[in-house]
Amino acid sequence: MATEELTSSNPASSSATSPARSITTERPTYSIIIPAYNESGRITASLDKVLAYIAERAWNAEVIVVDDGSRDATASIIRGYAERHSAVHLLQNPQNSGKGYSVRNGMLHAQGEFLLFSDADLSSPIYESSKLFAALANGADVAIGSRWLRSELQTERQPFYRQFFGRIFNLLLRIVLGLKFKDTQCGFKAFSARAAKLLFPRQKIERWGFDPELWFLANRRRVSVSEVAVECAHDERTKINPVTDGTCMFVKVLKIRCWSLTGHYAHRLLGLPVTKAMRG
């Protein structure tokens, strides 16, 4: 079987068309999007778990791994899986563009009725996806995995300093953006196809800090969001630095509020073209 790759240099512009597929298949019920950057040490175990769970549940599903310009063997490992498993697809960004770009790229290429994105380390186990999909089946448009609705579900707690910075950031989101969720940063979230098509083309932030923007847009568009308690384990190999990345995310939150006040989102919501200077 030939390796199937999806390529796009501009995921926002590709939202209106389906990606080229080498084989015509029935539309999947579920799409699982995994953003990956230099994940050769973890992606094999994660894909094995995802594929095993899909088989166990007999899901009609696709797995899209978005390689964000990795400099290690991540892309070649995914190609190997795609050759052996028709459900696996490799989507490569033209260069390292950030997690927000990768998630958006995967979401806008996904074909499923229900779409999930998960961090490559599966810090929330893939079997927890059933909770998020159940929330969608019960009427939510978006289901956010939360580490703090039931903190006892954390099998490996974050260090205190990360918890502290997380709580400060959450307070900032409440004050500046009016977001009242207990946890916006868990890398485990699901969307109906309708919600994904509504929100992701309007996303401007392409690196850390894209999650609050999505929830802010969801509030503006009256999209139903359900926060769902999920099991989660902290991985010390996380690439987020709470000081440098936290400062960057703070700036992004202020930009979201500024864009909102100056009408930039109104242009996107009307479907008008967005110039390069307007991109986040």
C-alpha positions as CSV (number, residue, x, y, z in Angstrom):
1,M,0.0,0.0,0.0
2,A,1.4,3.4,-0.9
3,T,2.1,5.9,1.8
4,E,-0.7,8.4,1.9
5,E,0.4,12.0,2.7
6,L,-1.7,15.1,2.9
7,T,0.1,18.4,2.3
8,S,-1.0,22.0,2.7
9,S,0.9,25.2,3.0
10,N,-2.1,27.2,4.2
11,P,-4.6,25.2,6.3
12,A,-7.0,28.2,6.6
13,S,-7.4,28.5,2.9
14,S,-7.9,24.7,2.5
15,S,-10.9,24.6,4.8
16,A,-13.4,24.8,1.9
17,T,-12.0,21.8,0.0
18,S,-11.3,18.2,0.9
19,P,-7.7,17.1,0.8
20,A,-6.5,14.8,-2.0
21,R,-6.8,11.2,-1.0
22,S,-5.1,8.3,-2.8
23,I,-8.0,6.0,-2.1
24,T,-11.7,6.9,-2.0
25,T,-13.2,5.6,1.3
26,E,-16.4,6.0,3.3
27,R,-16.4,9.1,5.5
28,P,-14.9,8.2,8.9
29,T,-17.0,8.7,12.0
30,Y,-14.0,9.8,14.0
31,S,-10.9,11.8,13.2
32,I,-8.0,11.8,15.7
33,I,-5.5,14.6,15.1
34,I,-2.1,14.4,16.7
35,P,0.3,17.4,16.4
36,A,3.9,16.2,16.5
37,Y,7.3,18.0,16.6
38,N,10.4,15.9,17.2
39,E,8.4,13.1,18.7
40,S,10.4,10.1,17.4
41,G,10.9,8.9,21.0
42,R,7.1,8.8,21.8
43,I,5.1,8.6,18.7
44,T,5.4,4.8,18.1
45,A,4.0,3.9,21.5
46,S,1.2,6.5,21.1
47,L,0.2,5.3,17.7
48,D,0.2,1.7,18.9
49,K,-2.2,2.6,21.7
50,V,-4.5,4.7,19.4
51,L,-4.8,2.0,16.8
52,A,-5.4,-0.7,19.4
53,Y,-8.2,1.3,20.9
54,I,-9.8,2.1,17.5
55,A,-9.7,-1.7,16.7
56,E,-11.1,-2.6,20.2
57,R,-14.0,-0.2,19.7
58,A,-14.5,-1.1,16.0
59,W,-14.5,2.6,15.1
60,N,-14.6,3.8,11.6
61,A,-11.8,6.3,12.2
62,E,-8.8,8.1,10.7
63,V,-5.7,9.2,12.5
64,I,-4.0,12.3,11.1
65,V,-0.5,13.0,12.5
66,V,0.6,16.5,11.7
67,D,4.4,16.7,11.5
68,D,5.4,20.3,12.4
69,G,8.8,20.4,10.6
70,S,10.4,17.8,12.8
71,R,14.2,17.4,12.5
72,D,14.3,13.8,13.8
73,A,12.7,10.6,12.4
74,T,9.1,11.5,13.3
75,A,7.9,11.8,9.7
76,S,9.5,8.6,8.6
77,I,8.0,6.7,11.5
78,I,4.6,8.0,10.6
79,R,5.1,7.1,6.9
80,G,5.8,3.5,8.1
81,Y,2.6,3.4,10.0
82,A,0.7,4.8,7.0
83,E,2.1,2.0,4.8
84,R,0.8,-0.6,7.2
85,H,-2.4,1.0,8.4
86,S,-4.9,2.6,6.0
87,A,-6.3,4.7,8.9
88,V,-3.1,6.6,9.4
89,H,-2.3,9.7,7.4
90,L,0.8,12.0,7.5
91,L,0.1,15.7,7.1
92,Q,3.3,17.8,6.9
93,N,3.5,21.5,7.6
94,P,5.7,23.4,5.2
95,Q,8.0,24.4,8.1
96,N,7.9,24.5,11.9
97,S,4.8,26.7,12.4
98,G,3.6,25.9,16.0
99,K,1.1,23.7,17.7
100,G,-1.9,26.0,17.0
101,Y,-1.1,25.8,13.3
102,S,-0.7,22.1,13.4
103,V,-4.0,21.5,15.2
104,R,-5.8,23.8,12.8
105,N,-4.2,22.1,9.8
106,G,-5.2,18.7,11.0
107,M,-8.7,19.8,11.9
108,L,-9.3,21.5,8.5
109,H,-8.2,18.3,6.7
110,A,-10.1,15.9,8.8
111,Q,-13.1,14.1,7.3
112,G,-14.8,12.7,10.4
113,E,-18.1,13.6,12.0
114,F,-16.4,13.9,15.4
115,L,-12.9,15.3,15.7
116,L,-10.4,15.0,18.5
117,F,-7.0,16.4,19.0
118,S,-4.6,14.8,21.4
119,D,-1.0,15.6,22.5
120,A,1.5,13.2,21.1
121,D,2.4,11.9,24.5
122,L,-1.2,10.8,25.2
123,S,-1.0,12.5,28.6
124,S,-4.7,11.8,28.6
125,P,-5.1,8.2,27.6
126,I,-6.9,7.6,24.3
127,Y,-9.6,5.6,26.0
128,E,-10.7,8.9,27.7
129,S,-11.8,10.1,24.2
130,S,-15.0,8.1,24.7
131,K,-16.0,10.6,27.4
132,L,-15.5,13.6,25.1
133,F,-17.4,11.9,22.2
134,A,-20.2,11.0,24.6
135,A,-20.5,14.8,25.5
136,L,-20.8,15.6,21.8
137,A,-23.4,12.9,21.4
138,N,-25.4,14.4,24.2
139,G,-25.6,17.8,22.5
140,A,-22.3,19.7,23.1
141,D,-20.5,21.2,20.1
142,V,-17.1,21.1,21.8
143,A,-15.9,18.9,24.7
144,I,-12.8,20.1,26.6
145,G,-10.8,17.6,28.6
146,S,-10.2,19.0,32.1
147,R,-7.6,18.0,34.7
148,W,-9.1,20.1,37.4
149,L,-12.8,19.2,37.5
150,R,-11.7,16.0,39.3
151,S,-8.1,16.5,40.3
152,E,-8.0,12.9,41.7
153,L,-8.0,11.6,38.1
154,Q,-4.5,13.0,37.7
155,T,-2.3,9.9,37.8
156,E,0.9,12.0,37.8
157,R,0.4,15.5,39.2
158,Q,2.2,18.5,37.8
159,P,5.0,20.1,39.9
160,F,3.7,22.8,42.2
161,Y,5.3,25.6,40.2
162,R,3.4,24.5,37.1
163,Q,0.2,24.3,39.0
164,F,0.8,27.8,40.3
165,F,1.4,29.3,36.8
166,G,-1.6,27.4,35.5
167,R,-3.9,28.9,38.1
168,I,-2.6,32.4,37.5
169,F,-3.1,31.9,33.7
170,N,-6.7,30.6,34.3
171,L,-7.4,33.7,36.5
172,L,-6.1,35.9,33.7
173,L,-8.5,34.2,31.2
174,R,-11.4,34.9,33.5
175,I,-10.6,38.5,33.9
176,V,-9.5,39.4,30.3
177,L,-11.6,37.1,28.2
178,G,-14.4,36.1,30.5
179,L,-13.6,32.4,30.2
180,K,-14.9,30.5,33.2
181,F,-13.5,27.0,32.5
182,K,-11.4,25.3,35.1
183,D,-8.8,24.1,32.6
184,T,-8.3,25.4,29.0
185,Q,-4.8,24.0,28.4
186,C,-5.3,20.2,28.6
187,G,-4.2,18.8,25.2
188,F,-7.3,16.7,24.7
189,K,-10.4,18.2,23.1
190,A,-13.2,17.1,20.7
191,F,-15.3,19.0,18.2
192,S,-18.3,18.2,16.1
193,A,-17.5,18.7,12.4
194,R,-19.8,21.7,12.3
195,A,-18.0,23.4,15.3
196,A,-14.6,22.7,13.8
197,K,-15.6,24.2,10.5
198,L,-16.9,27.3,12.3
199,L,-14.0,27.9,14.7
200,F,-10.7,26.8,13.1
201,P,-10.9,29.0,10.0
202,R,-11.2,32.0,12.4
203,Q,-8.2,31.0,14.6
204,K,-5.4,33.5,14.3
205,I,-2.9,32.3,16.9
206,E,-0.6,29.6,15.5
207,R,1.6,28.7,18.5
208,W,1.0,28.4,22.2
209,G,-2.1,30.2,23.4
210,F,-4.4,29.1,20.6
211,D,-6.7,27.2,23.0
212,P,-8.2,30.3,24.8
213,E,-8.7,31.9,21.4
214,L,-10.9,29.0,20.3
215,W,-13.0,29.2,23.5
216,F,-13.3,32.9,23.2
217,L,-14.6,32.5,19.6
218,A,-16.9,29.7,20.8
219,N,-18.4,32.1,23.3
220,R,-18.9,34.8,20.6
221,R,-20.6,32.3,18.3
222,R,-22.7,30.7,21.0
223,V,-21.1,27.3,20.5
224,S,-22.0,24.9,23.2
225,V,-18.8,23.9,25.2
226,S,-18.8,21.1,27.8
227,E,-15.9,20.7,30.2
228,V,-15.3,17.0,30.9
229,A,-13.1,15.5,33.7
230,V,-10.5,13.2,32.2
231,E,-7.6,11.2,33.5
232,C,-4.2,12.9,32.9
233,A,-0.6,12.3,33.7
234,H,2.1,15.0,33.7
235,D,5.1,14.2,31.4
236,E,8.3,15.8,32.5
237,R,9.3,15.9,28.8
238,T,6.7,18.6,28.1
239,K,8.0,21.3,25.7
240,I,6.2,24.2,27.5
241,N,8.4,26.5,29.6
242,P,6.1,28.0,32.2
243,V,8.0,31.3,32.3
244,T,8.9,32.1,28.7
245,D,5.9,30.4,27.1
246,G,3.7,31.6,29.9
247,T,4.7,35.2,29.2
248,C,4.1,34.7,25.4
249,M,0.6,33.3,26.2
250,F,-0.1,36.2,28.4
251,V,0.7,38.6,25.5
252,K,-1.5,36.4,23.2
253,V,-4.5,36.8,25.6
254,L,-4.1,40.5,25.5
255,K,-4.0,40.3,21.6
256,I,-7.2,38.3,21.6
257,R,-9.0,41.0,23.6
258,C,-7.4,43.7,21.4
259,W,-8.5,41.9,18.1
260,S,-12.0,41.6,19.5
261,L,-12.2,45.3,20.4
262,T,-10.8,46.5,17.1
263,G,-13.1,44.3,15.0
264,H,-10.6,41.9,13.5
265,Y,-12.7,38.9,14.4
266,A,-15.7,40.5,12.8
267,H,-13.9,40.5,9.5
268,R,-13.1,36.8,9.8
269,L,-16.6,36.0,11.0
270,L,-18.0,37.6,7.9
271,G,-15.6,35.5,5.8
272,L,-13.7,38.5,4.5
273,P,-10.0,37.9,3.5
274,V,-7.4,38.5,6.2
275,T,-4.2,40.2,5.3
276,K,-0.8,38.9,6.5
277,A,-0.5,41.9,8.9
278,M,-3.7,40.7,10.6
279,R,-2.5,37.2,11.4
280,G,-1.4,36.3,14.9
